[in-house]
Amino acid sequence: MLGKPLSLGTNGKAHTGIRSIFHQALPDPWQQADGLGSYVDGFLAEHANLGILHIGDDLPRFMVKILHQLVFQLTVSEDEVTASRGYIKGLPLASFPTFISKYLLRFKTGPILKHRKRLIQKYQVSPNWSAYAETGKSYNLTSHEIANGLFDMIHIAGTAGTSALMGSVIGLLCLNDTLRNDVIQEINTVWNCSGPPTGDTLKQATLLHNVVLETARLYPPVRFVSQLAKESGEVQIGKTKCPFQKGTRLLGSVFTANRA
C-alpha cells in the first residue's frame, strides 16, 4: 500500500542514509529544550483555555503539528492533521496483500494515499528540503525515498510511537500516587517554572527520565513485529515443535521479550 518499505525495513547503505537524515532532521533535546518547551507550553495553554485535554486524541494531533514544524518548518492545517491521524489509524491496512489493500479496500486506502502524496510534495518545497536532499544524495537515495522515509518517521515513530509512550507514562503516574508525587517533587526542585525547562534542567530530572525509560520497557509503543515467512520451517515452544508453511505471518512480541 505504501509503495516503499518502511525505513526500518531498509538495509545496507539505504538504511544508513535514511538514519543519517533522521539525525539531521531531529533536534537534540538537550541542546534545544527551551524551543521544544515553548511548543509544549503553547499546546498546553491552548487546551487549558478549552478546559479539556484528551490524551488519546489531542496528543497525537500535537505531535503531528510539532514534528512538521521541527523537521520541515511547515505549518499543517487542522484538516491535514486529521488526515494524518487517519493515515496512522489505517496502518494495519498496509499488512494486507497489495491486491486487497489497493483494489478491494480502495475506498479506505485511497484517501490515505492521496494525503501521503500531497504532504510529500509539500515536503519537497519546504525550507529544509535541500539539506536533506544533499545528505540523501551522498547515499544514493532518491527524493522519493527521502520524503517517504521522513513521512514514516513523523507519522509512525514520531507521532504514533511517541504519543503512545507518553500516554502510557501519564497513565502509569495517574495510577501510582507515590511515584507521581515523587516526580512532581523532583520537577519542582529542578525547575522554577519561570520559563521553559533548559537542557540542564532535563538532565537533573533523573527520576522522570527513568520513569519514561522503564515505561518504554514495560509498555513499548511497538508491541509486536511481524514478517511473512519466506520458507517453511518450525519453531519449538517448550517441548512442542510447531511447523509453519511458507507465507505464514510470524509475530514476535516485543512486549513479552522486554519482560523476560
N, C-alpha and C positions, 0 to 999 in steps of 0.2 A: 504494500500500500504506500510505503514511504518513497519507493524508488531507489533508495540508498540504504545500506545497513546503518544502524545507529553507530555513533562514533566509538562506542565500546565494542562494536563488532568488527572494527577495522584492525588490521595487523601491519607489522613492519613499519616502513617509512611513513605511510599514511597515518598510522596510529600516532607515531612520534610527532608528526607535523600538526595534527589537529590538537594534540595535547599542548604543544608549544603555543598555539593560538589561544587556547583556553587560558593559559597562564598569562599571556599578554593581555587578554580581554578583561580578566577579573582583577579588581584592585586588591592589594594586600590589606587585610582588615586592620592590622596593627599600625600601618602607615596612614590609612585613610579612615580611621574610626570616626573622626569628627564629621566628615562628609556623609558617611553611611548613617551616623546617628541623626543627622539633620533630616534625612529621608524618613527615618523611623519616627522622629518627632512629628513631622508633618502628617504622616499616616495616622498616628495615634490621636493627634489633635483633631483631625477630620472626623474620626469615629467618636471621639469624646463629645463633639458637638452634636453628632447624630444620636448619641446615647446608647449605642449598641455596637458590638463587635462579635461577629460570628467567625470563630477560628477556621472552621471548615470551608467557608465561602470567601471571607474577606482576606484572609492571609494569603491564599494563592493569587488572588487578584492583585494584591500589593506586590508580591514577588514578580509577577509578570511586568508590572509597571517599572519597578526599581531596576530590574535586570536589563530591560531595554534602554533605560536611561544610562546605566553604568557602562554597558557594553557598546552601545551604538550612539549614545546621546540622542535618542529618539523618544518622543512622547507618543504613546499609543492611546487611541481613543477608547472610551468605555465599550464600544461595540467590538473593537479589536481584542480587548481584554476578555470579553465574553466569548468570542470565537476561540481564543487561545485556551480558555477553560474547557470549551467543548472539545478541542483537539486532545487535551490531556485526558479527559474522561473517555474519549474514544480510542485511546491507545490499545486496549485489548483487541480492537478490530484488526490491528496490524499482524496479529498472530494467526489469523486465518489464511488459508491458501490464497494466492493472488486472484484467482478466478472468482472466489467468493467475495473477497473484500472489494475488488474493483468493479464487479458487474452485479452480482446478486444483492450486495449491500450498498450499491452506489448511492442510494438515497440518503445514506448515513455518511459514507466516506467522501462523497463529492464535495459538500460544503467544507469539510475539514481540509481536503487537499487544496481547494481554492484559497482558503485563508492562508495556508502554509506558503503557497506560491506568491501571494500578494505581499506577505511580510518579507519573504526572501528577496523580492525585488526592491522592497523598501530598504533592506539592509545594505544593498549594493550602491545606494546613493547617500548613505549616511556619512557623517564627518570622519568616522573611524575606519571606514571600509578599506581605504587604500593601504593602511598599515597592516591589516590582517591579510590582504591580498599579497602584499610583499613577502610576508612571512611564509604564507602558503606556497608561494612560487618557488621558494628555496627547497620545498619538499615535494615539488611536482603535483601539488593539489590544484584542482580546478576551482573556479569561482563557485560552481555548483556544490562541490564537496565542502568548501569552506563555509558557505552560507547555511547549508543543511546541518553541518556539524555544530555551528553556533546556535541554530534554531533548536536542535536537540538539547544542547547544553542548557539553554534558557528555560525551555519548557519541561524537560524531563528531570534532569538532575537539579537545576536551579529552582524551578517552581514546585513541581510535584514532590521531589525528594526533600527539599529544604522545608517546605510548608508542612509536610507530613512529620518530619522530625521535630520541628518547633511545636506542632500540635501535641505530639507525644510528651515533650518536655513540660508544656503548660499543664497537660492532663496529669502528669506524674506529680507536679508540685501542688496541684489542686487536691490530690488525694493524700498527700503526706504533709501534714501540718508542721511537723518538726523540721523537716527538710526545707519547706517553703520559708519558714521563719528564719532559718539559718542563712538561706540565700538572700533574703531581704536585708538581714543584718549586715551581711558582707557587702552588699551593694551600697547601703547607707554609709558604711565605713570608708570605702574606697572612692566614692563618688559624691560630691557635694550638690549635685543637681543644678548647678549654676549654668550648665551648658551641656552639649552632647559629650558623652564619655570619650576620652582620648585612648590611644593605643596602650599607653602605660596603665590607664585605669583598668582596661580589659585584662591586661596581663596580671594585675593584682587580684582579679576576681577568680581565684583558683577553684573555689568550690563550684561556682556557676559553670566554669569551663569543664570541670569533671562531671557535673550533672549532665551536661549536653553529651559528652563522650560516652558516658555509661548508658544513657538513654538510647544513643545510637547503636550501642552493642545489644541491648536487650530488646529494643523495638526498632530494628533497622527499617528505614524507609522502603528499601527493596527487600521484600520478604522472601521472594523466590526468584530463581533464574531458570530458564527453560531452553531446551535445544532439541531439535529433531534428530534422532539417531540416524547416522549415515550408513551404519551397518547393523546387522542383528548381533545380539550378544546376550549377556546375562549379568545380573548383579546379585551379590549374596547379602542377605539381611539375616544376621544371626547364623543359624544353620540352614536356612532356606535359600535355595537358588531360584531366582526369578528371571526367566528368559524374557526377552523383548525382541520385536521384529524391527527391521529397517523402517524408518519413518515414524516410529513411536516417539511421542513427546515425553522427554525426560525432564523432571523437575528436581531442582536442588534447593533445599530450604536453608537460606541464609539465616533466618530466624532461629532454626534449630542448631545450626553449626555454631553460632555465636554463644549458645548456652551450653554447649557440650563441655 
